Structure formats: C-alpha cells, structure tokens
Amino acid sequence: MADAAYSDGSKRMSMENKAVWAAGIDDELAFWTHWIATRGGQWPDDFAMRCDPAAPLQDEIARYLPHPAPSPLSLLDVGAGPMTYVGKVFGATAIDLTAVDALGDAYARLDFPPGLPLVRTKTCDSEALSRLFPSNRFDVVFSRNALDHGYDPMQAILEMIAVAKPGGLVITLNWCNEAMRENWRGFHQWNFCVEQGRFIIADRTRRFLVNEAVQDLVDIAHLSAEDSGVVHCVMRKRTPR
C-alpha cells in the first residue's frame, strides 16, 4: 500500500467513498435505535453520562485547554451521534456546546426519553463543516470515534481545522485499525493508526500521512503512542503572522 498525498484526485475519490459510506446508514441507525431503547445496552454508564447535565468535560479535552480557558468555551463535537459524548461542565467555565453529525435529521426522529437529548445534533457532514460554520469559529473542535466512520476523514480533519479559532484546539480520538477489526462492515471503511510518530489514515488501497497534510496549518501538541490502542491527536491551530 503506497502513501498518497491528499490532492484534488483524492477529493474526487471521496465521492465514490460516499456511496460505500451510504450503504452503512441503516446499520448505524439500527445501532443507535437499540442503544436508546435499551439505555445504552452493554454501555449503560455511557448512556447515563450523556444524559447528565453535570457531566465533567473529558480529560482528553480538558488537559489541553489554556489556563484560564475562554468563557464561554465554544466547542464543536463532530460526528456526535444522536447524543453528544462531550461533558457539559468545566469548573466555572461555561461551555457553549454544538453537536453535528451527517445523520442529524435521522437522529432527530429517534424515540428519545423525555428531556433528551440535552444538546440536539445538527445535520452536517464532517467533511463539510465550513458550509455550516464560518472560519475561525470554535475554541475546540473535537471528534471521538467518528471520523473513521465517514467517507473522507482527511478532508474532515482539514474542515475541523478551518472552523477552529487561531490558537484553538482540534482533537481527534479513534480506536486503532477499527475497520480491520470490523472486517470492513458498514461505516468501518478507514483505519487510523500511529507508526513511528506519524498519524496514518488508510483505506484498502491508500495511506494518508496526517502530519504532512496539516503541517502548514497546525502544531501537533500530542499524538498517542503506537502501542496504545487508540489514536489521540491534539492539534493547535497556528495564529497567522
């Protein structure tokens, strides 16, 4: 498998990827329908946390924030699903939380318990954030276990950077090589991994080197170890000189 530059040709291929991605929508909706009906199924603690208005902001975000953090802290959760995972409280700092997902309209029709979701998910592809939001809008742009379920995760990262404020954070968190573990079923068409200090995104035929693709836009503040089982990347958007 050869390394590939992210180019206009890659973007054209993303439209072909979208057709493959769309074939997995029914499975994704079935998962979340069952998750809501069973209040989390085998993950009841996750369900309870997403329902808790006092849930603290997760450490994978909080530890990288400046002190003091901007208040209110504008935070975008990308690929949030029907109920965002992001915590709602960060000390005395107010959080202005926005959630988006390509399936936002479909999620809005799910049978939620009364009072839920705490934050309604807007409809927007991860790969098209700048169509919904202006540039330099958010203090933090975050995505957990979602970009690898899209049709063009490299474009999604570039879009996350575009809508982050200069000096703001872009944080991605994904399980390592999930597409291979899931045998390329449904939305699982991309593998994320870390190799020799490089953040790699790959489908069945191509590998994209994230470090190189974003090097003129951000500084990488943290990248998880190769053997950690997760790919946690924290980028800080550069301030124009």
N, C-alpha and C positions, 0 to 999 in steps of 0.2 A: 504494500500500500504506500503510495507516494504522498509526500507532503504537498499541499496545494496552497497557493496564495489565494486570499479572498478577493475576488475580482468580479467584474460585471458578468462574466461567464458563470461564476458560482451563484450569483444572484438569479440568473435566468434558470439555473437548475433548481433553485428553491421553489419555483412554481410547480415543477414536476414533483418535488418532495411534498408539496402541499396536498396533492391528490392522494399520495400514500397516507399522509397525516389524517386527512378527512375520513379515510376508511376506519380509523380507530375511534371516531367520535362516539359511536354507540357504546363501545366498551367503557369509555371514560364516564359517560353519563350513567351507565349501569352501576359502575363502582360507587359514584357519589350518591346515587339514589339509595343504594343499600347502606352506605355509610351514615347517611342522615336518618334513615328509618331505624337503624339499629343503634343510633347514638354512638357511632364510631366503630361498631363491630369489634374487631380484635384490638382496636386502639381507643378504648373509652377515655383514657386520660387526654389524648389529643383532642377529642371532641369537647371534653369539659373545658380544656384550656381555651379553645377557640370561642367558647360561649361566655368566657369570664371577662367582664369589662375591667377587672383589676389585674389581669394577667400582665406580668412584667415584660418589658422588652427583652428579647432573647440576647444572650451573651454574644452570639456570633455577629450581632449588630452593635450592641451597646459598648463593647470593649474598645471599639474603634472610633467612637464618637469623640469630638473635641470636648474639652472642659473649659468653660461651660458649653453645653450643647445649645444650638439655636432653639429658641422657644417662641412660637410653636415649632416643633421639628417636623418639616414636611417630608413624608415618607411614602414611597410608591412600592406596593407589593405587586410584582409582575408574575402572571401565571398563578394567581392566588387561589384558584378553585372557587367553590361556592361560599366558603367561609375562611377568611384570611387567617393564616397561622401567626401573623405578627402580633406581638404583645401590645397592649393599649396604654401601659403606664411606664414612665421612665423618671422616677423620682418626682421632682417638682416640675419637670419639663413637660409641657403639653405636646401631644403627638397629633398631628394632622395627617391621618392615615387615609390613603387612597388605594383601592384594590382593583386590578384589572385582570381579565382573562379572555382569551379568544371565544370561550363558550359562555360569557356572561349572560347573554339573553336566555340561553337554555337553562343555566343555573337558576335564573330568577323564577323559573316555572316549577322548580322542585318544591316538595312538600316540607317546608321548614317548620319546626316547632314555633309556637308563638314568641314574638320578640326577636327572632333570628332571621337573617344574620345581623350581627352587630354593625358590620360595615358591608353595604351592598357592593357586589362586584360589578364594575363597569365592563362593557364589552370592548375589547381591543386586542388585536394580535400582539404578541410580544415583539414581533418583527416590524411593527408599525406604530410604535408609541408616539413618534413625533407628529403623527397625523391627529392625535387627540390632545397632546400637551405641547406647550411651547418649549423651546430650548431653554436649558438652564433653570428648570422649574423646581426640582426637588433637592433637599439636603441629602437624602438617602434614597437610592433605587436598589431594591432587594428582590431576589428571586430564589426560592427554595424548591428543589425537586420539580422543576417546571420547564426550564429552557431545553432540556434534553427531550422533552415531550413535544417540542414544536417542530416546525418544518424547516427552520433556518436559524439555529441557535447562535451562529456567529453574527448574523445580522441583528438578532435580538440584543446581543451584548452591545453592539455599536449603537443601537437605539437607546438602550439604557444609559449609555454614556452621554448621548445627545441631550437627554432630558434632565440629567443631573446638573446641579449648580457647579460652577468652578470651585474647586476645593471640596466638593461634595463626594460622597461615597457611592460606589457601585459594588454591590456584594452579591455573589452567586454561590449557591450551595447545592451540590448534587451528589448522588451516590456514584461510586466509581463503576464504569462499564456496565450500567444497568441494562442496556439494550441486549448485550450478550447474555446476561443472566436471565432476561425475559424472553430469550430466543426470538428477538425482533418482532414481538407481538404488539399490535395496537399502536399506541403512541411511542413505543420504545424503538426508535429508529436511529438514535445517536448515542455514542459512548463518550463520556468525559473521563479524563484521567490526568495524572501528573507523571511526567517522565523526565528525569534529570533536571528538575526545576522548571520544566516547561508545562504550561497548561495546554492540553491537547483535546480537541473535539474531532470525532471521527464518525463517519457512517461506514457503509460496507466497502466503499472504494476510495474515499478521500480522508485526509487528515489535515486539520487546520491548526496552526500554531497561534494560539490566542495572544501570547506575549508579543509576538512580532506584529500582529494585526492591530494592536492597541497602543503600541509603544510611543506614538506621537501624541496620544490623547490623555493618557493616564500614567500614574506611577502605581506599581503593584506593591501594596503595603503588606500583604500576607498571601501566601499560597500554601496550602496544606502539604504535608509530606507525602511522598509517593506511596507509602505503605499504610496510609491512614484509613483507607476505605471510603473516604469522602473527598470531594474536590471543592474546597472552600477557598474562594478567591476574593480578596478585598482590594479594590482599586480606588485610588483617589484622583479625581479629575483635575487636570492641570489648569491653573489660572493663566489666562493669556497674558503675555508680556507686553 
